[in-house]
Amino acid sequence: MNFPKNLRSLLLLGLIASVGFWSCNSRSGKPKVLVFSKTAGFHHESIPKGIEAIEKLGSENGFDVDTTTQAEMFTEENLAQYSAVIFLSTTGDVLNNYQEADFERYIQSGGGFMGIHAAADTEYEWGWYGRLVGGYFTDHPGINDPNPNVQAGEITVVDAKNSSTSFLTSPWARTDEWYSYKNMNPDVHVLLNLEEDSYKGGFDMGEHPIAWYHDYDGGRAFYTGGGHTNESYSEELFLKHVLAGIEYAIGNNSELDYSKAKSKRVPEENRFTKTTYAYGEFTEPTEMTILPNLDILVSQRRGEILLFDNDTEELKEVAKLDVYWKTEVKGVNAEEGLMGIKKDPNFAENGYIFVYYAPAGDEEINRLARFTFKNDTWDMASEVVILDIHSDRDICCHTGGSIAFDKDGNLFLSLGDNSTPFNQADSKFINNGFAPLDQRPGKEQYDARRSSGNANDLRGKILRIKVKEDGSYDIPEGNLYPVGTEGTRPEIYVQGNRNPYRISVDQKNGFLYWGEVGPDANADSLETRGPRGYDEVNQARKAGNFGWPYFVGNNYPYREFDYETGESGAAFDPNGPTNTSVNNTGKKDLPALAPAFIWYPYAESKEFPQLGTGGRNAMAGPIYYSDMYTADTKFPDYYDGKIFIYDWIRGWIKAVTIKENGDFDKMEAFMPSTKFNALIDMEMGPDGRIYILEYGNGWFSKNPDSGLSRIDFNGGNRAPTVTKISADKTSGTNPLTVTFSATSSDPENDAMTYIWDLGNGETKTTEAPSLTHTFNGIGEYEVKVTAKDPKGLTGSSSIASVYSGNIAPEVSITINGNQSFYFPGKKVEYNVSVADADNPEAATDLSTLYISADYIEGLDKAESDMGHKVMTEAMMGKSLFTTLTCKTCHKEAEASVGPAYIDVAKKYNQRDIDYLKNKIKNGGGGVWGETAMPANPDMKDSDLNALVAYILSLDQVTTPSLPKTGSVDATAGKTPTPTGILMLNASYTDQGGENIKPLTGSSTLLLKSNTIDLGNAEELTGGYAISSYNGATFLSVPNEEGTALIGTVDLTDVGSVTLNMFTMGALAGQYDFQLRLDSPTGELVGEGNFSPKASTGRAPNQGELTIPFTGSTDGKMHKVYLISKPNTEGNKGRFTIRAFTFNSK
């Protein structure tokens, strides 16, 4: 690693410090640094000691120190006050994309950075940061070997002439946790190397840097790998080393010059809005193309071509191709049909539209064809066949079918492997979600080597051709196989695809991108079959082989496999796989593999964790350049050069930053708060805005949430928002006085006025977000408020309903025993009481009381509450029925003037709700006889819903209400989980009166698990720290006396407490634990001793300590403190509590 020419010598640091960090543009006052110690992964217990040491260094050496774990501090406005920022053992993804951009701008403007220890274990998906810190952590002893993580070692001084090392002797012997690194920045100047033979374990790097510095992107960066242990921050030599690093990061203590910042600030999410053109009107949409006048053509798999007219905002069918889109073979879903559509680059002059479809008929082909579309008319007779491609029919799956053009007018077409990923019938040895390599006779559809791996077959490829006016085509220079190469097709640009479903071409550099939908194996079987399944977003800077079916993900190899014997062969060679399948008609030796770009499995991706988990279906969207668009509607230049990628199943959109050479650099969320329903296409329109096509949630059907939308960017004034409207009472006697309040905000912090719609034709305007009003007259009033900024932009609230003339009943739930949590396996005894101020006799008629219990995962009650909501609505509808004129003509169980409600319920179902609501509201006759049903035009939608729910419930099997007093299983018969919640719901609807609407009162009681969420621990002392990994939260135990407030709980029926522990790395000694109430020195209610064991390899050793509980049973809430203390000398290592459980007596 070479010393950069422009790098100042650290020898100057002592002089700079001695003159008060002076320079001609120096800040006034002392330098100030920010110590940042947020952890999103492992939390180092040494962080408090590190903070204490840095604060002392500051007080002794003339600089001020601020400390924080709050990423919100990383704004341009706040960072400007600091001469340097110190990342002290940060871990994981600690900054969001807004904060990252502002930190980049801080460094580019002349700011300084120092990283200590785990600062290298931070922000793996942010390439700029990796280059700033100088390298990423990859290993240390004790992770992949049985050695202690903390060991004595020796350090060689590489540069003894600068102030951070000049006082050291070489070798420098010290004890720490020794990191190994990957992705080292070659521009750093190495100060210290670690001698790998001086300790055991970890990953050998050869030359092993452990401290370095460099000028970087306009600022300064210093990193040291030491600092894992508490003892580090009392070592004189280590602290002198750290001080010199801080002084280098501070530099001349100059004012920042933001004119030098190159990174753009991230536009706020609320500047982007999704504008819907059409919703629920598509049946299996596949692709779209946006015309110069902003009209949009949409292809649908069953052959329809739809036109959205930008002027009239109407959607209509303009053509229907006769396509093969389904098979009569039982159990097979054919995926062919009309799969792709794209306008010609010169559409404005020639009107050409290209489509890729499967023509109906007996010929097993898919076809690339060109049609003419002018004046909103699709000319079916204009079809010109460009290319027919063989495709086996009556099987599933993988069609590809996306079309794109590059800046030179070359046409790209993606083709799937036309292979079946499912298990073979009547076969002992099957695919099991791995690569389909079955070459046995009759199993050809299970062999992707006949297609993707076959250089003489166009399936499983991305083609590149130059279409001529007469429909013939030329082969551009640079395709994978030159024209005339034996056993190949020259149209092939990319080989080795499974299902490249959506493709995109960079219109400046010509790079091709596509989403590769991967196989389904959930887990690796590396010794027998190969890797688990991955989806990929790939990039081709030139023609290449991307590996399928021999490789997947980051070029992970599959193995040869004999489906007759079940024997596994050698792993395929990435330097050039060989196609030995009997179904191969092309050349045997294939090109070496091209590199992967982005890859992710069903589980969390180690390389790209922000992509999430679960189902996957990768897609590639447009690459944006602001200078290619002139319209004022275009996206901001922040997104220049970024590619938008998306996932159909997971519902996210990401913007990916790419380095100048094309390498991946960074990924960030785009509109993460907006819901997308199975995105199937994304295009950049000629107006510089993104257009999206949503398939909707459901396969092979017309989905009610399918849609066509546009993403708009607002770079100016934004409308205010009203997030909540509340009322101090929702019902009462007439007249009714109510005070309303609104929660609102304005993005520009403008003053707002509030216009209140009182639901009776009256409005009032206030300067404050509150209003007190008296309603005179019996009835329901739907109140909403609109906030208005000085420029006239507005935002409105939802509706708050109040009822004058009836008081809603009050429902309460009480339980016996512990009031904080349940005990799995135990019953929870409850009682429900009802009080109605309008009807003191309400408790004698509880026919409309409905009680339910459910066990839910977390606090999201949407699904579990649904059944209770339906029954409550039905009971309200029943009461409503008795107060309306409906009872004159209808009875529940027998016909009258109108039909019996039970007969209506038998005739209709949930699909007919809107029809029934419309019938009640608008009236009519002819269904049950000649008598016309009167209209109810003023009936509110909520009342219509209640009446229909009541009617339909008469013919439904419903869960009966629980009794008013009783007991329920603590987990409602379900398997208990640490985050599971027992939810008791109770609701009661009163009888209302003549022209007085019945009202419903309800109550919900939640009991949490007896296993406490350690993420809520407070008052941590002595090195206790909260850490998280893979979604779980832990409490790290210090190697000294420490305390933690576990929570404030009811201790009724508690008999003991169990601590579930694990260790990583060698650990010896014993720990004493105590439980105390209300303070760390309060009543002692339990104690125990734990002896952790050393871990070997990756799997942590687990252990439990159960502490008998002898504390208070007074039924009051108490703070529970955990106190721990090592009772032997020299306790070292990682020791963590992963579960804290209160057990019943």
ABEGO torsion letter per residue (X at the ends): XBBBAABBBAAAAAAAAAAGGBBAABBBEBBBBBBBABBABBBBAAAAAAAAAAAAAAAAAGBBBBBBABAAABBAAAAAABABBBBBGBBEBABBAAAAAAAAAAAAAGBBBBBBEAAAABGAABAAAAAAAGEBBABBBGAABABBABBBBBBBBABAABAAAAABBOBBBBBBBBBBBBGBBAABBBABBBBAAABBEEBBAEBBBABBBBBBGGBBBBBBABGABAAAAABAAAAAAAAAAAAAAAEAGBBBBAAABABBBBBBAAABBBBBABBGABBGBABBBBBAAGBBBBBBAAGBBBBBBAAAGBBBBABBBBBBABBABBGBBBABEBABBBBBAAAAAAGBBBBBBBBBEABBBBBBBBBBBBGGBBBAAABBBABBBBBBBGBOBGAEGBBBBBAAGBBBBBBBAGBBABBBBGBABBAGGBBBABABBGAAAABAAABAABAABABGBBBBBBBBAAGBBBBBBGBABBBGBBGBBAABABBGBABBABBBBBAAAGBBBBBBBBBABABBBAAAAEBBBBBBBBBBABBBBAGOAABBEBGBBBBBBBAAAGBBBBBBBAAGBBBABAABABBABBBBBBBBABBBBABBBAABAAAEBEBBBBBBBBBBBAAABABAABBBAAABGBBBBBBAAAGBBBBBBBBAAGBBABBBBBGAABBBBGBABBBBBAAGBBBBBBAEBEBGBBBAABBBBBBBBBABBBBBBBABBBBABABEBOBBBBBBBBBBBBAAGBBBBBBBBAGAGBBBBBABABBBBBBBEBEBBBBBBBBBBAAGBBBBBBBBBBBBGBBBBBBBBBBBEBAABBBBGBBBBBBBBBBBAABAAAAABAAABBBBBBBBBEABAAAAAAAAAAAAAAAAAAAAAAABAAAAABBAABBBABBBAAAAAAABBAAAAAAAAAAAAAEEBGAAEABBBBBBAABBAAAAAAAAAAAAAAABBBBBBBBABBBBBAAGGBBBBAABBBBBBBBBBBAEBBGBBBBBBBBBBBBBBABBBAAABBGBBGGBBBBBBGGBBBBBBBABBBBBBAEBBBABGBABBBBBBBBBEBBBEBBBBBBBBGBAABBBAEBBBBBBBBBBEABBBBBBBBBBBABBAAGBBBBBBBBBBBABBGBBEBBBBABBBBBBX
